[in-house]
Amino acid sequence: QVQLVESGGGLVQPGGSLRLSCAASGSIFSIYAMGWYRQAPGKQRELVAVITSDGTTNYAEPVKGRFTISRDNAKNTVYLQMNSLKSDDTAVYSCNADRVLTISRVWVNVWGQGTRVTVAS
């Protein structure tokens, strides 16, 4: 019914940049919050950044000043611009849409499949 399609991951050198995209599709009426999470091997999943429908953003401390989250409500798409990438940013990045209201007025929470980001020389 509702799915998230992610793109933009890959291999990048330290100090480089990547832009992740996540598009929600299906019978969607609205999405309250869209965010990015990441999980490195041996580490717990952590919130990277989140943005609400009114544009309010929140960032994890390790990425503040380097990452920028944005969204296009008309396209139900969220982006994560990642600059000044470090080796510590290496992880699988997953997109999440929270409080998704479908046209049938059903509330759902949806996760993407994840996209791998590797920062290495």
PyRosetta script that sets phi, psi and omega in degrees:
from pyrosetta import init, pose_from_sequence

init()
pose = pose_from_sequence("QVQLVESGGGLVQPGGSLRLSCAASGSIFSIYAMGWYRQAPGKQRELVAVITSDGTTNYAEPVKGRFTISRDNAKNTVYLQMNSLKSDDTAVYSCNADRVLTISRVWVNVWGQGTRVTVAS")
pose.set_psi(1, -64.8)
pose.set_omega(1, 178.0)
pose.set_phi(2, -115.2)
pose.set_psi(2, 126.3)
pose.set_omega(2, -179.2)
pose.set_phi(3, -133.6)
pose.set_psi(3, 154.1)
pose.set_omega(3, 175.7)
pose.set_phi(4, -115.2)
pose.set_psi(4, 129.8)
pose.set_omega(4, 179.2)
pose.set_phi(5, -114.8)
pose.set_psi(5, 119.2)
pose.set_omega(5, -176.0)
pose.set_phi(6, -105.2)
pose.set_psi(6, 153.1)
pose.set_omega(6, 176.9)
pose.set_phi(7, -157.4)
pose.set_psi(7, 163.3)
pose.set_omega(7, 173.6)
pose.set_phi(8, 109.7)
pose.set_psi(8, -9.5)
pose.set_omega(8, 179.7)
pose.set_phi(9, -71.8)
pose.set_psi(9, 167.0)
pose.set_omega(9, 179.3)
pose.set_phi(10, 160.9)
pose.set_psi(10, -165.7)
pose.set_omega(10, 179.8)
pose.set_phi(11, -98.1)
pose.set_psi(11, 131.6)
pose.set_omega(11, -179.9)
pose.set_phi(12, -143.0)
pose.set_psi(12, 149.2)
pose.set_omega(12, 178.8)
pose.set_phi(13, -78.5)
pose.set_psi(13, 154.4)
pose.set_omega(13, 175.6)
pose.set_phi(14, -54.7)
pose.set_psi(14, 136.9)
pose.set_omega(14, -176.6)
pose.set_phi(15, 89.0)
pose.set_psi(15, -9.2)
pose.set_omega(15, -179.0)
pose.set_phi(16, -82.7)
pose.set_psi(16, -174.2)
pose.set_omega(16, -176.6)
pose.set_phi(17, -133.5)
pose.set_psi(17, 152.0)
pose.set_omega(17, 173.4)
pose.set_phi(18, -143.6)
pose.set_psi(18, 152.7)
pose.set_omega(18, 175.1)
pose.set_phi(19, -125.3)
pose.set_psi(19, 117.9)
pose.set_omega(19, 178.2)
pose.set_phi(20, -94.4)
pose.set_psi(20, 143.7)
pose.set_omega(20, 177.4)
pose.set_phi(21, -127.0)
pose.set_psi(21, 148.2)
pose.set_omega(21, 178.1)
pose.set_phi(22, -145.3)
pose.set_psi(22, 117.4)
pose.set_omega(22, -178.7)
pose.set_phi(23, -111.3)
pose.set_psi(23, 126.4)
pose.set_omega(23, 175.8)
pose.set_phi(24, -90.8)
pose.set_psi(24, 136.8)
pose.set_omega(24, -179.8)
pose.set_phi(25, -134.8)
pose.set_psi(25, 158.4)
pose.set_omega(25, -178.5)
pose.set_phi(26, 125.6)
pose.set_psi(26, -166.7)
pose.set_omega(26, -178.4)
pose.set_phi(27, -84.0)
pose.set_psi(27, 74.7)
pose.set_omega(27, -174.4)
pose.set_phi(28, -103.5)
pose.set_psi(28, 130.7)
pose.set_omega(28, 173.4)
pose.set_phi(29, -93.3)
pose.set_psi(29, -45.1)
pose.set_omega(29, 179.6)
pose.set_phi(30, -161.9)
pose.set_psi(30, 159.8)
pose.set_omega(30, 176.1)
pose.set_phi(31, -132.3)
pose.set_psi(31, 122.6)
pose.set_omega(31, -177.7)
pose.set_phi(32, -72.8)
pose.set_psi(32, -50.8)
pose.set_omega(32, -175.8)
pose.set_phi(33, -134.0)
pose.set_psi(33, 139.6)
pose.set_omega(33, 173.2)
pose.set_phi(34, -128.9)
pose.set_psi(34, 136.6)
pose.set_omega(34, -176.1)
pose.set_phi(35, -149.5)
pose.set_psi(35, 171.3)
pose.set_omega(35, 177.9)
pose.set_phi(36, -119.6)
pose.set_psi(36, 133.7)
pose.set_omega(36, 174.2)
pose.set_phi(37, -118.6)
pose.set_psi(37, 160.9)
pose.set_omega(37, 176.1)
pose.set_phi(38, -143.6)
pose.set_psi(38, 152.9)
pose.set_omega(38, 178.3)
pose.set_phi(39, -142.7)
pose.set_psi(39, 120.3)
pose.set_omega(39, 175.9)
pose.set_phi(40, -95.4)
pose.set_psi(40, 157.6)
pose.set_omega(40, 178.7)
pose.set_phi(41, -55.5)
pose.set_psi(41, 130.1)
pose.set_omega(41, 179.4)
pose.set_phi(42, 77.6)
pose.set_psi(42, 3.9)
pose.set_omega(42, -179.2)
pose.set_phi(43, -119.0)
pose.set_psi(43, 156.4)
pose.set_omega(43, 175.7)
pose.set_phi(44, -78.2)
pose.set_psi(44, 154.7)
pose.set_omega(44, 176.3)
pose.set_phi(45, -66.4)
pose.set_psi(45, 137.7)
pose.set_omega(45, -179.3)
pose.set_phi(46, -131.9)
pose.set_psi(46, 150.7)
pose.set_omega(46, 175.9)
pose.set_phi(47, -74.3)
pose.set_psi(47, 131.1)
pose.set_omega(47, 177.4)
pose.set_phi(48, -94.4)
pose.set_psi(48, -53.2)
pose.set_omega(48, -179.5)
pose.set_phi(49, -161.3)
pose.set_psi(49, 152.3)
pose.set_omega(49, 178.3)
pose.set_phi(50, -142.3)
pose.set_psi(50, 148.4)
pose.set_omega(50, 178.1)
pose.set_phi(51, -138.5)
pose.set_psi(51, 135.0)
pose.set_omega(51, -179.7)
pose.set_phi(52, -93.6)
pose.set_psi(52, 174.4)
pose.set_omega(52, -175.6)
pose.set_phi(53, -64.6)
pose.set_psi(53, -24.7)
pose.set_omega(53, 179.5)
pose.set_phi(54, -92.0)
pose.set_psi(54, 3.9)
pose.set_omega(54, 176.3)
pose.set_phi(55, 96.4)
pose.set_psi(55, 1.0)
pose.set_omega(55, 177.9)
pose.set_phi(56, -69.2)
pose.set_psi(56, 132.5)
pose.set_omega(56, -177.2)
pose.set_phi(57, -119.6)
pose.set_psi(57, 156.7)
pose.set_omega(57, 176.0)
pose.set_phi(58, -146.8)
pose.set_psi(58, 134.9)
pose.set_omega(58, -176.9)
pose.set_phi(59, -125.2)
pose.set_psi(59, 147.0)
pose.set_omega(59, 170.5)
pose.set_phi(60, -69.8)
pose.set_psi(60, 147.2)
pose.set_omega(60, -176.6)
pose.set_phi(61, -55.1)
pose.set_psi(61, -41.4)
pose.set_omega(61, -177.5)
pose.set_phi(62, -64.4)
pose.set_psi(62, -17.4)
pose.set_omega(62, -176.2)
pose.set_phi(63, -112.1)
pose.set_psi(63, -3.3)
pose.set_omega(63, -179.1)
pose.set_phi(64, -60.5)
pose.set_psi(64, 133.4)
pose.set_omega(64, -179.0)
pose.set_phi(65, 86.8)
pose.set_psi(65, -12.7)
pose.set_omega(65, -179.0)
pose.set_phi(66, -114.5)
pose.set_psi(66, -35.4)
pose.set_omega(66, -178.5)
pose.set_phi(67, -106.7)
pose.set_psi(67, 148.8)
pose.set_omega(67, 176.3)
pose.set_phi(68, -134.2)
pose.set_psi(68, 125.6)
pose.set_omega(68, 178.0)
pose.set_phi(69, -103.3)
pose.set_psi(69, 142.0)
pose.set_omega(69, 178.2)
pose.set_phi(70, -148.7)
pose.set_psi(70, 167.0)
pose.set_omega(70, 179.7)
pose.set_phi(71, -149.5)
pose.set_psi(71, 154.4)
pose.set_omega(71, 174.4)
pose.set_phi(72, -116.1)
pose.set_psi(72, 102.4)
pose.set_omega(72, -175.3)
pose.set_phi(73, -63.3)
pose.set_psi(73, -34.9)
pose.set_omega(73, -179.7)
pose.set_phi(74, -64.2)
pose.set_psi(74, -32.5)
pose.set_omega(74, -179.4)
pose.set_phi(75, -99.5)
pose.set_psi(75, -1.9)
pose.set_omega(75, -175.9)
pose.set_phi(76, 51.1)
pose.set_psi(76, 46.1)
pose.set_omega(76, -176.6)
pose.set_phi(77, -124.4)
pose.set_psi(77, 138.3)
pose.set_omega(77, 176.9)
pose.set_phi(78, -119.9)
pose.set_psi(78, 145.1)
pose.set_omega(78, -178.6)
pose.set_phi(79, -124.2)
pose.set_psi(79, 153.0)
pose.set_omega(79, 173.5)
pose.set_phi(80, -133.6)
pose.set_psi(80, 106.7)
pose.set_omega(80, 176.0)
pose.set_phi(81, -87.1)
pose.set_psi(81, 119.4)
pose.set_omega(81, -176.5)
pose.set_phi(82, -114.2)
pose.set_psi(82, 116.0)
pose.set_omega(82, 179.3)
pose.set_phi(83, -116.8)
pose.set_psi(83, 163.0)
pose.set_omega(83, 178.8)
pose.set_phi(84, 49.2)
pose.set_psi(84, 49.0)
pose.set_omega(84, -175.0)
pose.set_phi(85, -65.6)
pose.set_psi(85, 143.1)
pose.set_omega(85, 179.6)
pose.set_phi(86, -118.2)
pose.set_psi(86, 164.4)
pose.set_omega(86, 177.5)
pose.set_phi(87, -61.2)
pose.set_psi(87, -30.9)
pose.set_omega(87, 179.1)
pose.set_phi(88, -67.1)
pose.set_psi(88, -14.2)
pose.set_omega(88, 178.3)
pose.set_phi(89, -81.8)
pose.set_psi(89, -7.9)
pose.set_omega(89, 179.4)
pose.set_phi(90, -62.2)
pose.set_psi(90, 122.4)
pose.set_omega(90, -177.5)
pose.set_phi(91, -177.2)
pose.set_psi(91, 170.9)
pose.set_omega(91, 168.3)
pose.set_phi(92, -89.3)
pose.set_psi(92, 122.1)
pose.set_omega(92, -178.5)
pose.set_phi(93, -99.9)
pose.set_psi(93, 127.8)
pose.set_omega(93, -177.7)
pose.set_phi(94, -119.0)
pose.set_psi(94, 139.0)
pose.set_omega(94, 178.2)
pose.set_phi(95, -92.5)
pose.set_psi(95, 142.9)
pose.set_omega(95, 178.6)
pose.set_phi(96, -134.8)
pose.set_psi(96, 138.2)
pose.set_omega(96, 173.2)
pose.set_phi(97, -119.2)
pose.set_psi(97, 119.2)
pose.set_omega(97, -175.7)
pose.set_phi(98, -111.5)
pose.set_psi(98, 145.8)
pose.set_omega(98, -177.6)
pose.set_phi(99, 55.3)
pose.set_psi(99, 57.8)
pose.set_omega(99, 176.1)
pose.set_phi(100, -87.6)
pose.set_psi(100, 121.6)
pose.set_omega(100, 177.6)
pose.set_phi(101, -100.7)
pose.set_psi(101, 118.2)
pose.set_omega(101, 178.5)
pose.set_phi(102, -81.9)
pose.set_psi(102, 168.5)
pose.set_omega(102, 179.1)
pose.set_phi(103, -67.5)
pose.set_psi(103, -18.2)
pose.set_omega(103, 174.7)
pose.set_phi(104, -87.2)
pose.set_psi(104, 5.9)
pose.set_omega(104, 178.6)
pose.set_phi(105, 63.1)
pose.set_psi(105, 42.8)
pose.set_omega(105, 173.1)
pose.set_phi(106, -110.1)
pose.set_psi(106, 132.3)
pose.set_omega(106, -179.7)
pose.set_phi(107, -91.4)
pose.set_psi(107, 130.8)
pose.set_omega(107, 179.5)
pose.set_phi(108, -138.5)
pose.set_psi(108, 158.2)
pose.set_omega(108, 172.1)
pose.set_phi(109, -119.8)
pose.set_psi(109, 130.1)
pose.set_omega(109, -171.1)
pose.set_phi(110, -127.9)
pose.set_psi(110, 139.5)
pose.set_omega(110, 176.0)
pose.set_phi(111, -115.6)
pose.set_psi(111, 145.1)
pose.set_omega(111, 173.5)
pose.set_phi(112, -83.3)
pose.set_psi(112, 175.9)
pose.set_omega(112, -177.2)
pose.set_phi(113, -78.5)
pose.set_psi(113, -17.6)
pose.set_omega(113, -178.7)
pose.set_phi(114, 94.4)
pose.set_psi(114, 145.3)
pose.set_omega(114, 176.4)
pose.set_phi(115, -132.9)
pose.set_psi(115, 136.5)
pose.set_omega(115, -173.6)
pose.set_phi(116, -86.6)
pose.set_psi(116, 132.3)
pose.set_omega(116, 175.0)
pose.set_phi(117, -118.6)
pose.set_psi(117, 122.0)
pose.set_omega(117, 179.0)
pose.set_phi(118, -120.5)
pose.set_psi(118, 121.6)
pose.set_omega(118, 179.1)
pose.set_phi(119, -109.6)
pose.set_psi(119, 109.7)
pose.set_omega(119, -176.9)
pose.set_phi(120, -158.0)
pose.set_psi(120, 155.1)
pose.set_omega(120, 179.1)
pose.set_phi(121, -77.7)
pose.dump_pdb("model.pdb")
